[in-house]
Amino acid sequence: MQLYIVRMKRITYSKRAFAGLVALATPVFLIAVLLSACHKNPGGGGGTPNNSDVLYPATLSFYEGGNSGYPSVSTFKYDANHHLTYMGNRDRYWNISGNGVQNVIIGSIDTIIVNNTFGGDLYGAGGASLVSTFYINKNSYGSTSGPVNTYYFAGMGGAANTTGNYNGGTYTQFYTFDANGDVSFSKIVTNAVGSPNSSSYDPGGLDYDHITFKGYDSHPSPYSNIPGYKWAAWQWSYPWQMSLAHSKHNPTQIIEESLNTNTMKWSVYSQSDFTYTYNDQGYPSEIKVTTVYPSTGTPTKAFYQTYDFTYTK
């Protein structure tokens, strides 16, 4: 199951280890699903579907490179009001309610349960103001649990022409939403010692990561009708997961730049380009992502990911 992956963002502090994402690493959801598609398009075209054509993801199949014969498949479940209540498979799944998300990860030895309690209605337009999270690790010898940590959100409802932020303890991530309510820019800034849950950075205020969303198509994103998804999918570390979780449309190109704190110079950390296949209702039935990391050396390697969606009404 590969519904999410762990990413530790690159930062070149010589004396300070980057601890920007919560304990237990960073759950971030990868996105996709299979449907008989009609046309391919790198962006543009289509439009917002009529109410009768509103769709919700039913299954998601993900694979990397040419590994199409062995996709990781997840399912989605909803209540009578189309509120997301479950996503995942038997090895890794999420149970979702009005203000809580429980993530269960079943390993060969340990089972990890991450309990998240949100302040605010996950299904409402305003969304969450904070999340308190802790984990339980179960195995044949018993169980252990981690401390409760609280992280804060502000303005993350995604209204058009607004800004928002997520306080992750040692850092704050700022978001800018464009006139369509899509994420257009994001930056990450270190927090000073004394900020909530922060003990690693002093004096804070270092801006070290920029993500620019260069454009969007005019089609609805797979999760555009599910306000609860972006809260179940926190944290949003990979740029395209962030975009699809928060935006109403699909990104065409995303560029991430990082600051080298030894030289204090900026460089492109990653560039992701997207190709879409849309179904009859205008939703992506397939998303292909090509990502290059220019800083990894010469020649620059490209990484390919495919997300196939099926939908339900």
C-alpha positions as CSV (number, residue, x, y, z in Angstrom):
1,M,0.0,0.0,0.0
2,Q,1.5,3.3,-1.0
3,L,-1.3,5.8,-0.3
4,Y,1.2,8.0,1.3
5,I,4.9,8.3,1.5
6,V,7.3,9.9,4.0
7,R,9.4,12.9,3.0
8,M,12.0,14.7,5.0
9,K,12.5,18.0,3.3
10,R,16.1,18.9,2.3
11,I,17.7,21.6,4.3
12,T,21.4,22.3,4.7
13,Y,21.8,23.4,8.3
14,S,25.2,22.6,9.5
15,K,24.4,22.5,13.2
16,R,20.6,22.1,13.3
17,A,18.8,18.9,12.1
18,F,15.6,19.6,10.3
19,A,12.7,18.3,12.5
20,G,10.0,20.2,10.6
21,L,7.5,17.4,10.3
22,V,5.7,15.8,13.2
23,A,7.0,12.8,15.1
24,L,6.4,9.5,13.4
25,A,7.5,11.2,10.2
26,T,5.2,12.9,7.8
27,P,2.1,11.2,6.5
28,V,1.3,12.7,3.1
29,F,-1.1,11.1,0.7
30,L,-0.2,10.2,-2.9
31,I,-3.1,10.5,-5.2
32,A,-4.8,8.6,-8.2
33,V,-7.4,6.1,-9.7
34,L,-8.4,4.1,-12.9
35,L,-11.3,4.8,-15.3
36,S,-11.7,4.3,-19.0
37,A,-10.6,7.7,-20.2
38,C,-11.6,9.7,-23.2
39,H,-8.9,12.3,-24.0
40,K,-5.4,13.3,-22.9
41,N,-4.4,16.9,-22.1
42,P,-1.5,18.5,-20.4
43,G,-3.8,21.2,-19.1
44,G,-6.7,23.4,-20.2
45,G,-10.1,22.4,-21.7
46,G,-13.1,20.8,-20.0
47,G,-14.6,22.8,-17.3
48,T,-16.6,22.4,-14.1
49,P,-19.1,19.6,-14.3
50,N,-22.9,20.1,-13.8
51,N,-24.2,19.1,-10.4
52,S,-25.6,15.8,-11.9
53,D,-22.0,15.0,-12.9
54,V,-20.3,15.6,-9.5
55,L,-18.1,12.6,-8.7
56,Y,-16.2,11.3,-5.7
57,P,-13.1,9.0,-5.8
58,A,-14.0,5.4,-5.4
59,T,-10.6,3.7,-5.9
60,L,-7.0,4.8,-6.3
61,S,-4.3,2.8,-8.0
62,F,-0.7,4.1,-7.7
63,Y,2.5,2.8,-9.3
64,E,6.0,4.2,-10.0
65,G,7.9,3.9,-13.3
66,G,6.8,1.1,-15.5
67,N,5.5,-1.0,-12.6
68,S,1.9,-0.9,-14.0
69,G,1.3,-4.6,-13.4
70,Y,1.5,-4.2,-9.6
71,P,-0.3,-1.0,-8.6
72,S,-1.2,-0.3,-5.0
73,V,-5.0,0.0,-4.8
74,S,-7.0,1.9,-2.2
75,T,-10.7,2.4,-1.7
76,F,-12.8,5.3,-0.5
77,K,-16.1,5.2,1.5
78,Y,-18.7,7.9,2.2
79,D,-21.8,8.4,4.3
80,A,-25.2,9.4,3.0
81,N,-24.0,13.1,2.8
82,H,-20.9,12.2,0.8
83,H,-18.7,12.8,3.8
84,L,-15.5,10.8,3.5
85,T,-15.4,8.2,6.3
86,Y,-12.7,5.7,5.2
87,M,-9.8,5.5,2.7
88,G,-7.1,2.9,2.4
89,N,-6.8,-0.9,2.3
90,R,-6.2,-3.7,4.8
91,D,-2.6,-2.8,5.5
92,R,-3.0,1.0,5.9
93,Y,-6.3,2.9,6.3
94,W,-7.9,6.0,7.7
95,N,-11.2,6.2,9.6
96,I,-12.6,9.7,9.4
97,S,-15.3,11.5,11.4
98,G,-16.5,15.0,11.9
99,N,-13.5,16.0,14.0
100,G,-11.2,13.0,14.2
101,V,-9.0,10.9,11.9
102,Q,-7.5,7.6,12.9
103,N,-4.7,6.2,10.8
104,V,-3.9,2.5,11.2
105,I,-0.6,1.1,9.7
106,I,-0.3,-2.7,9.9
107,G,3.2,-3.9,9.6
108,S,4.8,-7.4,9.8
109,I,5.7,-6.9,13.5
110,D,4.1,-3.6,14.7
111,T,0.8,-1.9,14.3
112,I,0.9,1.8,14.5
113,I,-2.2,3.8,15.3
114,V,-2.1,7.6,14.8
115,N,-5.0,9.4,16.5
116,N,-5.8,12.9,15.3
117,T,-8.4,15.1,17.0
118,F,-9.2,18.3,15.2
119,G,-10.7,21.6,16.4
120,G,-13.5,22.4,14.0
121,D,-15.7,20.5,11.6
122,L,-13.7,18.6,9.0
123,Y,-16.7,18.5,6.7
124,G,-17.5,22.2,7.0
125,A,-16.3,25.0,4.8
126,G,-14.1,26.5,7.6
127,G,-12.3,23.3,8.4
128,A,-9.9,22.8,11.2
129,S,-8.2,25.3,13.5
130,L,-5.9,22.9,15.2
131,V,-5.0,19.2,15.5
132,S,-3.9,17.2,18.6
133,T,-2.1,14.0,17.6
134,F,-0.4,11.1,19.3
135,Y,0.5,7.5,18.3
136,I,0.2,4.1,19.7
137,N,2.6,1.3,18.7
138,K,1.3,-2.2,19.3
139,N,3.2,-5.5,19.0
140,S,3.4,-8.9,20.6
141,Y,5.2,-7.4,23.7
142,G,2.5,-4.9,24.4
143,S,2.0,-1.3,23.3
144,T,3.6,2.1,23.8
145,S,2.3,5.6,23.0
146,G,3.9,8.9,22.2
147,P,3.1,12.3,23.7
148,V,0.2,14.5,22.5
149,N,1.4,17.3,20.2
150,T,-0.8,20.1,19.0
151,Y,-0.4,22.0,15.7
152,Y,-2.3,25.0,14.4
153,F,-4.1,26.1,11.2
154,A,-5.2,29.5,10.2
155,G,-7.1,30.5,7.0
156,M,-6.8,27.1,5.5
157,G,-10.4,26.9,4.2
158,G,-9.0,27.8,0.7
159,A,-11.1,30.8,0.0
160,A,-10.2,32.7,-3.2
161,N,-7.6,35.5,-2.9
162,T,-6.7,34.7,0.7
163,T,-3.7,33.5,2.6
164,G,-3.4,30.8,5.3
165,N,-0.8,29.0,7.3
166,Y,0.0,25.8,9.2
167,N,2.1,25.9,12.3
168,G,4.1,22.7,12.4
169,G,6.0,23.4,15.6
170,T,9.6,24.1,14.4
171,Y,8.3,25.7,11.2
172,T,5.3,27.5,9.7
173,Q,4.1,26.9,6.2
174,F,2.3,29.8,4.5
175,Y,-0.1,29.4,1.6
176,T,-1.5,31.8,-1.0
177,F,-4.8,31.0,-2.7
178,D,-5.5,32.5,-6.1
179,A,-8.8,33.9,-7.5
180,N,-10.0,30.3,-8.2
181,G,-9.2,29.1,-4.7
182,D,-6.2,27.1,-5.9
183,V,-2.8,27.2,-4.1
184,S,-0.5,29.5,-6.1
185,F,2.5,29.8,-3.8
186,S,3.8,28.4,-0.5
187,K,6.8,29.0,1.7
188,I,8.2,27.5,4.8
189,V,9.7,29.6,7.6
190,T,11.5,28.4,10.8
191,N,9.9,29.2,14.1
192,A,11.8,30.7,17.0
193,V,12.4,28.7,20.2
194,G,9.4,29.2,22.5
195,S,6.8,28.8,19.7
196,P,4.3,26.0,20.3
197,N,6.1,22.7,20.1
198,S,9.3,24.4,18.9
199,S,12.7,23.9,20.5
200,S,15.0,23.4,17.6
201,Y,15.3,26.9,16.0
202,D,16.6,30.2,17.2
203,P,15.9,33.0,16.5
204,G,13.5,31.8,13.8
205,G,12.2,33.6,10.8
206,L,14.5,31.9,8.2
207,D,12.6,31.4,4.9
208,Y,14.1,28.3,3.3
209,D,11.6,26.7,1.0
210,H,9.4,28.1,-1.8
211,I,6.8,26.2,-3.9
212,T,5.4,27.9,-6.9
213,F,2.3,26.4,-8.6
214,K,2.9,27.6,-12.2
215,G,-0.6,26.9,-13.5
216,Y,-3.7,24.7,-13.3
217,D,-6.1,23.2,-15.8
218,S,-9.8,24.0,-15.8
219,H,-10.9,20.5,-14.7
220,P,-12.0,19.6,-11.1
221,S,-9.4,17.9,-9.1
222,P,-10.2,14.4,-7.8
223,Y,-10.9,15.7,-4.3
224,S,-12.5,19.0,-5.2
225,N,-15.9,17.8,-3.7
226,I,-14.5,16.4,-0.5
227,P,-13.7,19.1,2.1
228,G,-12.8,16.5,4.7
229,Y,-10.0,15.0,2.5
230,K,-7.4,17.7,3.0
231,W,-7.7,17.3,6.8
232,A,-7.4,13.6,6.7
233,A,-4.5,14.0,4.4
234,W,-2.4,16.4,6.5
235,Q,0.5,17.0,6.5
236,W,0.9,18.1,3.0
237,S,4.7,17.7,2.3
238,Y,4.9,16.8,-1.3
239,P,3.9,19.7,-3.5
240,W,1.4,17.8,-5.7
241,Q,-0.3,16.2,-2.7
242,M,-0.6,19.7,-1.2
243,S,-2.1,21.0,-4.4
244,L,-4.6,18.3,-5.0
245,A,-5.6,18.3,-1.3
246,H,-6.2,22.1,-1.2
247,S,-7.0,23.1,-4.8
248,K,-10.2,22.8,-6.8
249,H,-8.3,22.2,-10.1
250,N,-5.3,20.2,-11.2
251,P,-1.7,21.6,-11.4
252,T,0.2,21.6,-14.6
253,Q,3.7,22.4,-13.3
254,I,5.1,22.8,-9.8
255,I,8.6,24.2,-9.0
256,E,10.1,23.9,-5.5
257,E,13.2,26.0,-4.6
258,S,15.4,25.5,-1.5
259,L,17.8,27.7,0.3
260,N,21.3,26.5,0.9
261,T,22.0,28.0,4.3
262,N,25.8,27.5,3.9
263,T,25.9,29.7,0.7
264,M,22.5,31.5,1.3
265,K,21.7,30.9,-2.4
266,W,18.5,29.6,-3.8
267,S,18.3,26.7,-6.3
268,V,15.6,24.5,-7.8
269,Y,15.1,21.5,-5.6
270,S,12.4,19.8,-7.8
271,Q,10.3,20.4,-10.9
272,S,7.1,18.3,-11.4
273,D,5.2,18.3,-14.7
274,F,1.7,16.7,-15.1
275,T,-0.2,15.0,-17.9
276,Y,-3.9,14.2,-17.5
277,T,-6.4,11.8,-19.0
278,Y,-10.0,13.0,-18.2
279,N,-13.2,11.0,-18.1
280,D,-16.5,12.1,-19.6
281,Q,-17.4,14.2,-16.6
282,G,-14.1,16.1,-16.8
283,Y,-12.3,14.6,-13.8
284,P,-8.8,13.1,-14.1
285,S,-9.0,9.3,-14.6
286,E,-5.2,9.2,-14.8
287,I,-2.5,11.6,-13.6
288,K,1.1,11.1,-14.7
289,V,3.8,13.0,-12.8
290,T,7.3,13.5,-14.0
291,T,9.6,14.9,-11.4
292,V,13.3,15.9,-11.7
293,Y,15.6,16.9,-8.9
294,P,18.3,19.1,-10.5
295,S,20.4,19.3,-7.3
296,T,20.9,15.5,-7.3
297,G,23.7,15.5,-9.8
298,T,24.4,15.2,-13.5
299,P,22.7,13.8,-15.5
300,T,19.5,14.7,-13.7
301,K,17.3,11.7,-13.1
302,A,13.6,11.8,-13.7
303,F,11.1,9.9,-11.6
304,Y,7.7,8.8,-12.9
305,Q,4.5,8.2,-11.0
306,T,1.0,7.3,-12.2
307,Y,-2.3,7.7,-10.4
308,D,-5.4,6.0,-11.8
309,F,-8.9,7.0,-10.4
310,T,-12.3,5.5,-10.5
311,Y,-15.2,7.5,-9.2
312,T,-18.7,7.2,-7.8
313,K,-21.7,9.6,-7.6
